[in-house]
Amino acid sequence: MTRSLKSIFSGPFLIFILCGTLIPMGVIALYGLTDRSGAFTFDNVLTMFQGDHAKALGLSLALSFVSTVICLVLAFPLGLILKDSKLGKKGFMVFLFILPMWMNFLLRTMAWQVLLEKGGVINTLLNGIGLPDLQIINTPAAVVLGMVYDYLPFMVLPIYNALVKIDSNLIEAAYDLGASRGTVLRKVIIPLSVPGIVSGVTMVFVPSLTTFAISNMLGGGKVNLIGNIIEQEFTASSNWNLGSGLSLVMMVFIVISMAFIDKFDKNGEGNLI
């Protein structure tokens, strides 16, 4: 392909990057580093580490960490099962994990709201067999449950993709040399699946950290995460400067996560496809 044709075909992509990424980020930076009068200031950014904002950031980091760990603990065995399963190789089981992602995100979260609420399906079943109510709605536990449910596929798929790329001859050679299953797992499978693990961890941790819909619906306004505060600054308070300043801080976490992926997954082995 000639250079002129490459330029023509790359044009729409460059326009998309400019209009969809660079310009919005520039606007956020402009608002975040100025006050309402237009004067330059760092106050909007530094507010993240003060008072309720710092508490919300700490809670967001804690819940995101817990959700990511739970997703990893669930996803790695699932990835191994899919790798060794004939159904997994045919794509049927993978399809089942992807299927919920085709449903609207808010509907999936609302479904858990219906299941967990005081007179919901789960408590009705528990009462029917004489057990006490499960009172986790409007608590951090409910928010973590929602995060795990919504983001688990983003952990399973990169790990599965990395596992299926492992040469089975390496595993057989380890067994032939007398390695136990535990040793093979620790010294062969896990090290070779690090790119998928890193990609999965990043793809779960970052959206969990910045979410506000899950905490709004399953937290009932009682679990205030940093995503909720940013959303409120833009909508309820109409303080775009403060909201943008807080968003700039969150962008730092995204940049760190991208650098993390680039370091451990240089060849894109943990990609979803």
C-alpha positions in Angstrom: 0.0 0.0 0.0 1.4 3.4 -1.0 2.0 6.1 1.5 -0.8 8.3 0.0 -3.4 5.4 0.4 -2.2 4.9 4.0 -2.8 8.6 4.7 -6.3 8.4 3.3 -7.3 5.3 5.3 -5.7 6.6 8.5 -7.5 10.0 8.2 -10.8 8.9 9.7 -9.0 7.3 12.6 -6.9 10.4 13.3 -10.1 12.5 13.2 -11.7 10.1 15.6 -8.8 10.3 18.0 -8.7 14.1 17.8 -12.4 14.6 18.3 -13.1 11.7 20.7 -10.0 11.8 22.8 -7.6 14.7 22.5 -10.1 17.5 22.4 -12.2 16.2 25.3 -9.1 15.6 27.4 -7.9 19.1 26.6 -11.3 20.6 27.7 -11.1 18.6 31.0 -7.6 19.8 31.6 -8.7 23.4 30.9 -11.6 23.3 33.3 -9.7 21.2 35.9 -6.8 23.7 36.1 -8.9 26.8 36.3 -11.5 28.2 38.6 -14.9 29.6 37.7 -13.4 33.0 36.8 -10.9 31.3 34.5 -7.8 31.9 36.7 -5.2 29.1 36.8 -5.3 27.0 39.9 -4.4 23.6 41.3 -7.1 23.7 44.0 -9.5 21.5 41.9 -6.9 18.7 41.7 -5.7 19.0 45.3 -9.3 18.8 46.6 -9.1 15.1 45.8 -6.9 14.6 48.9 -9.1 16.5 51.3 -12.1 15.7 53.5 -14.9 13.7 52.0 -13.1 13.4 48.6 -10.2 11.6 50.2 -12.5 9.3 52.1 -14.5 8.5 48.8 -11.2 7.9 47.0 -10.0 5.6 49.8 -13.3 3.6 49.8 -13.2 3.4 46.0 -9.6 2.0 46.0 -10.6 -0.5 48.7 -13.7 -1.8 47.0 -12.0 -1.9 43.6 -9.2 -3.9 45.1 -11.5 -6.4 46.8 -13.6 -6.7 43.6 -10.5 -7.3 41.5 -9.1 -9.9 43.9 -12.4 -11.8 43.9 -12.6 -11.6 40.1 -9.1 -13.0 39.8 -9.8 -15.8 42.3 -12.9 -16.8 40.3 -11.5 -16.2 36.8 -8.2 -18.1 36.9 -9.8 -21.5 37.7 -12.6 -20.8 35.2 -9.9 -20.0 32.6 -8.2 -23.3 33.3 -11.5 -25.1 33.0 -12.3 -23.4 29.7 -8.8 -24.2 28.4 -9.1 -27.9 29.1 -12.8 -28.2 28.2 -13.9 -29.3 24.7 -16.8 -26.9 25.1 -14.4 -24.1 25.8 -12.3 -24.9 22.7 -15.5 -24.8 20.6 -16.3 -21.4 22.0 -19.6 -22.3 23.6 -18.6 -21.7 27.2 -16.8 -18.5 26.2 -20.0 -17.4 24.5 -21.9 -18.0 27.7 -19.5 -15.6 29.6 -19.7 -13.0 26.9 -23.5 -13.2 26.6 -24.3 -11.1 29.7 -22.1 -8.3 28.3 -24.6 -7.9 25.4 -27.3 -6.9 27.9 -27.5 -3.3 29.0 -25.2 -2.5 31.9 -27.9 -0.7 33.9 -30.4 -3.6 33.4 -27.9 -6.1 34.7 -27.2 -4.0 37.8 -30.9 -3.3 38.3 -31.5 -7.1 38.2 -29.3 -7.4 41.3 -31.2 -4.6 42.9 -34.4 -6.6 42.5 -32.7 -9.7 43.8 -31.1 -8.2 46.9 -33.8 -5.7 48.0 -35.6 -6.3 51.3 -38.6 -7.9 49.7 -36.7 -9.2 46.7 -36.4 -12.7 45.2 -33.5 -13.9 47.4 -35.0 -12.8 50.7 -38.4 -14.3 49.7 -36.7 -17.7 49.0 -34.8 -17.5 52.3 -37.9 -16.6 54.3 -39.7 -19.5 52.5 -37.2 -22.0 54.0 -37.1 -20.3 57.4 -33.8 -18.4 57.1 -33.3 -14.8 58.0 -33.1 -12.0 55.5 -29.9 -11.3 53.6 -29.4 -7.6 54.4 -26.6 -6.5 52.1 -28.5 -4.0 49.8 -27.3 -0.4 50.2 -24.0 -1.6 51.7 -20.4 -1.9 50.3 -20.9 -5.6 50.0 -23.7 -5.1 47.5 -21.5 -2.7 45.5 -18.7 -5.3 45.4 -21.1 -8.0 44.3 -22.3 -5.7 41.5 -18.8 -5.0 40.4 -17.8 -8.6 40.4 -20.8 -9.6 38.4 -20.5 -6.8 35.9 -16.7 -7.0 35.4 -15.9 -10.7 35.8 -16.0 -11.4 32.0 -13.3 -8.8 31.6 -11.1 -10.9 33.9 -12.0 -14.3 32.5 -11.5 -13.5 28.8 -7.9 -12.1 28.9 -6.8 -14.9 31.3 -8.4 -17.6 29.1 -6.8 -16.0 26.0 -3.4 -16.2 27.6 -3.9 -19.7 28.8 -4.9 -21.1 25.4 -1.7 -19.7 24.0 0.5 -21.8 26.3 2.2 -24.6 24.4 0.9 -27.9 25.8 4.3 -29.4 25.1 5.8 -27.3 27.8 3.3 -28.6 30.4 3.8 -32.2 29.3 7.6 -31.7 29.5 7.2 -30.4 33.1 5.2 -33.5 34.0 7.8 -35.8 32.3 10.5 -34.2 34.4 8.7 -35.2 37.5 6.9 -31.9 38.4 3.7 -32.2 40.4 0.5 -30.4 39.4 1.1 -27.7 41.9 4.6 -27.1 40.7 3.5 -27.0 37.1 0.8 -24.5 38.1 3.3 -22.3 40.0 6.3 -22.4 37.7 4.8 -22.9 34.2 1.2 -22.0 33.9 1.0 -18.9 36.1 4.2 -17.2 34.8 3.1 -17.8 31.2 -0.3 -16.4 31.9 0.9 -13.2 33.6 0.0 -11.0 30.5 -3.6 -12.1 30.7 -3.7 -11.7 34.5 -2.3 -8.1 34.2 -4.7 -7.2 31.5 -7.6 -8.7 33.4 -6.7 -6.9 36.6 -6.4 -3.6 34.9 -9.7 -4.1 33.0 -11.5 -4.8 36.2 -9.8 -2.4 38.6 -10.0 0.8 36.5 -13.8 0.7 35.7 -14.5 -0.5 39.3 -12.5 2.6 40.6 -14.4 5.0 38.4 -17.9 3.6 38.5 -20.9 5.5 39.9 -23.9 3.6 38.5 -23.3 0.5 40.5 -22.8 2.3 43.8 -25.9 4.5 43.0 -28.2 1.5 42.4 -26.8 -1.1 44.8 -25.5 1.4 47.4 -28.7 3.4 47.6 -26.8 6.6 48.0 -25.2 5.4 51.2 -21.9 4.2 49.5 -20.3 7.3 48.2 -17.4 6.5 45.8 -15.3 9.0 44.0 -17.1 8.3 40.8 -20.4 9.4 42.5 -18.7 12.7 43.7 -17.5 13.5 40.2 -20.8 12.7 38.7 -22.5 15.0 41.2 -20.1 17.8 40.6 -21.0 17.8 36.9 -24.8 17.2 37.3 -26.1 18.4 40.6 -23.6 21.1 41.5 -22.8 22.1 38.0 -19.2 22.7 39.1 -17.4 21.6 36.0 -14.1 22.9 37.3 -14.0 20.8 40.4 -15.4 17.8 38.5 -12.7 18.1 35.9 -10.0 18.5 38.5 -11.1 15.3 40.2 -11.3 13.6 36.8 -7.7 14.6 36.1 -6.5 12.7 39.2 -8.5 9.6 38.0 -6.8 9.8 34.7 -3.5 9.3 36.5 -4.7 5.9 37.5 -5.6 5.1 33.9 -2.2 6.1 32.7 -0.5 4.0 35.4 -2.6 1.0 34.4 -1.7 1.4 30.7 2.0 1.6 31.6 1.5 -1.5 33.7 0.0 -3.4 30.8 2.7 -2.2 28.5 5.4 -3.5 30.8 4.0 -7.0 31.4 2.1 -7.5 28.1 4.4 -6.2 25.4 3.2 -8.7 22.8 -0.6 -8.3 23.5 -0.9 -11.9 24.7 -3.6 -10.9 27.2 -5.9 -9.2 24.6 -9.5 -10.2 24.5 -9.2 -11.5 21.0 
